[in-house]
Amino acid sequence: MSLSFKRYWKPLAAAILAACATCAAYAVGEVLKPIEPQTVKIAYFNFGKVRAALPEVANAEVIRMTAEAQLRKDVETWNSKLIKMREEKKPQAEIDSTKNDAQTIVRAKQEALAQLVESASLSVRVRIASAAEAVARDQSIDLVIDGQGIYSGGQKVFDHGRDITAAVLARVIADTESKGGDVPAKKDATPDK
């Protein structure tokens, strides 16, 4: 019994195309399901305004600026030392060694500064996120976003959402007071809508 290619080429081609389509669907991942309309209570807040009102942000900024000034001074000192070594016609090996030492020390200080800034920033973000979550829970809000982070549909959020900036700020201040920390002076607190 011999198979005739002419007789089976159409079903075979259809099977191959179906297999390719199936493989393509799996290769892309899951097939996108349609977006279903839902009713969601949306709120937004101004992260920058809340962040700026925290005393540790101002303190961290002063520490960062002081550390950067010291870092610049260290770089200038090392550069002066290297220039002096060249003027004194020190051996190139000694100049290279001093240059490597300077780079190592400055790099370590830069990394320490970056870690300090990141740690302070993370702490602030966590506190603000926690306060926003608590306000959402208290006000039965389904979705809270940072108003500065909206890339599309922002006007709908602002028109139909609730501004909870003042409530988040109040919550962060209350949390700071309960932990015995510094409390910022109240600035231009706008009431919630």
C-alpha positions in Angstrom: 0.0 0.0 0.0 1.6 3.2 -1.1 0.7 6.7 0.0 0.1 9.3 -2.7 1.4 12.7 -1.7 -1.0 14.3 -4.2 -4.0 12.9 -2.3 -2.9 14.0 1.2 -1.1 17.2 0.7 -4.0 19.5 1.5 -4.9 17.8 4.8 -1.2 17.6 5.7 -0.7 21.3 4.9 -3.7 22.2 7.1 -2.4 20.1 10.0 1.1 21.7 9.7 -0.5 25.2 9.7 -2.7 24.3 12.7 0.4 23.0 14.6 2.3 26.2 13.7 -0.5 28.4 14.9 -0.8 26.4 18.2 3.0 26.6 18.7 3.0 30.4 18.0 0.2 30.9 20.6 2.2 29.0 23.2 5.4 30.8 22.2 3.8 34.2 22.8 2.6 33.1 26.2 -1.1 33.2 27.1 -3.6 34.6 24.8 -4.7 38.1 26.0 -8.1 38.0 27.4 -10.4 41.0 27.0 -10.5 43.6 29.7 -13.7 43.5 31.6 -15.2 46.7 32.9 -15.2 46.9 36.7 -16.2 49.4 39.4 -13.2 50.4 41.3 -12.8 53.2 43.9 -9.6 55.1 42.9 -7.6 57.5 44.9 -4.3 59.3 44.2 -1.8 61.3 46.2 1.2 63.5 45.6 4.2 61.4 46.7 6.6 64.3 46.3 4.5 66.6 48.5 4.2 63.9 51.3 7.9 63.1 51.0 9.0 66.7 51.2 7.1 67.2 54.4 9.1 64.5 56.2 11.9 65.8 58.5 14.2 62.8 57.8 14.1 63.7 54.1 15.5 67.1 54.9 18.1 65.6 57.3 19.1 63.0 54.7 19.5 65.7 52.1 21.8 67.6 54.4 23.8 64.5 55.0 24.0 63.7 51.3 25.2 67.3 50.5 27.8 67.2 53.3 29.0 63.8 52.1 29.2 65.0 48.5 31.1 68.1 49.5 33.6 65.9 51.5 33.9 63.6 48.5 34.7 66.5 46.2 37.3 67.8 48.7 38.9 64.3 48.8 39.1 64.2 45.1 40.7 67.6 45.0 43.2 66.6 47.6 44.2 63.5 45.7 44.4 65.4 42.5 46.7 68.0 44.2 48.8 65.2 45.6 49.2 63.6 42.1 50.1 66.9 40.5 52.7 67.5 43.2 54.1 64.1 42.7 54.5 64.7 38.9 56.1 68.1 39.6 58.6 66.4 42.0 59.3 63.9 39.2 58.4 60.9 41.3 58.7 57.5 39.7 55.7 56.6 37.5 55.1 53.4 39.5 54.7 55.4 42.7 52.3 57.9 40.9 50.3 55.0 39.5 50.1 53.3 42.9 48.9 56.6 44.5 46.4 57.1 41.7 45.0 53.5 42.3 44.8 54.1 46.0 42.9 57.3 45.4 40.5 55.7 43.0 39.9 52.8 45.4 39.2 55.1 48.4 37.0 57.5 46.4 35.0 54.7 44.8 34.4 53.1 48.3 33.2 56.5 49.6 30.9 56.9 46.5 29.4 53.5 47.1 28.9 54.2 50.8 27.2 57.5 49.9 24.9 55.7 47.3 24.0 53.1 49.9 23.2 55.7 52.5 21.0 57.7 50.1 19.2 54.5 48.9 18.6 53.3 52.4 17.1 56.6 53.5 15.0 56.7 50.3 13.7 53.2 50.7 12.8 53.9 54.3 10.7 56.9 53.3 9.0 55.0 50.4 8.1 52.2 52.7 6.6 54.6 55.3 4.6 56.5 52.7 3.3 53.3 51.0 2.3 51.9 54.4 0.4 55.2 55.2 -1.3 55.2 51.8 -2.4 51.6 52.3 -3.8 52.4 55.8 -5.7 55.4 54.4 -7.1 53.2 51.6 -8.2 50.6 54.1 -9.9 53.2 56.3 -11.7 54.8 53.4 -12.6 51.6 51.6 -10.5 52.5 48.5 -9.7 49.8 46.0 -6.7 51.4 44.2 -4.3 54.1 45.3 -1.7 55.5 42.9 0.9 58.2 43.0 -0.6 61.0 40.9 2.8 61.7 39.3 3.1 58.2 38.0 0.1 58.1 35.7 1.1 57.6 32.1 -2.3 57.2 30.5 -5.8 57.9 31.5 -4.7 60.4 34.1 -7.6 62.8 33.6 -10.1 60.1 34.3 -8.3 59.3 37.5 -8.3 62.9 38.6 -11.9 63.5 37.6 -13.3 60.4 39.2 -10.7 59.6 41.9 -10.2 61.1 45.3 -7.1 63.1 46.3 -5.9 61.6 49.6 -2.6 63.5 49.8 -3.5 65.3 53.0 -4.8 62.1 54.6 -1.6 60.2 53.7 0.5 63.1 55.0 -1.5 63.1 58.3 -1.1 59.4 58.6 2.7 59.5 58.1 2.8 62.3 60.7 0.7 60.3 63.1 2.9 57.3 62.7 6.0 59.5 63.3 4.4 60.9 66.5 3.5 57.4 67.7 7.1 56.4 67.3 8.4 59.5 69.0 10.1 61.0 66.0 10.4 64.5 64.7 7.2 66.0 63.4 7.3 68.4 60.5 5.4 71.7 60.6 2.1 71.4 58.7 2.4 72.9 55.2 -0.4 73.8 52.9 -2.5 70.7 53.8 -5.4 70.5 51.3 -8.5 68.6 52.5 -9.6 65.4 50.8 -12.3 65.5 48.2 
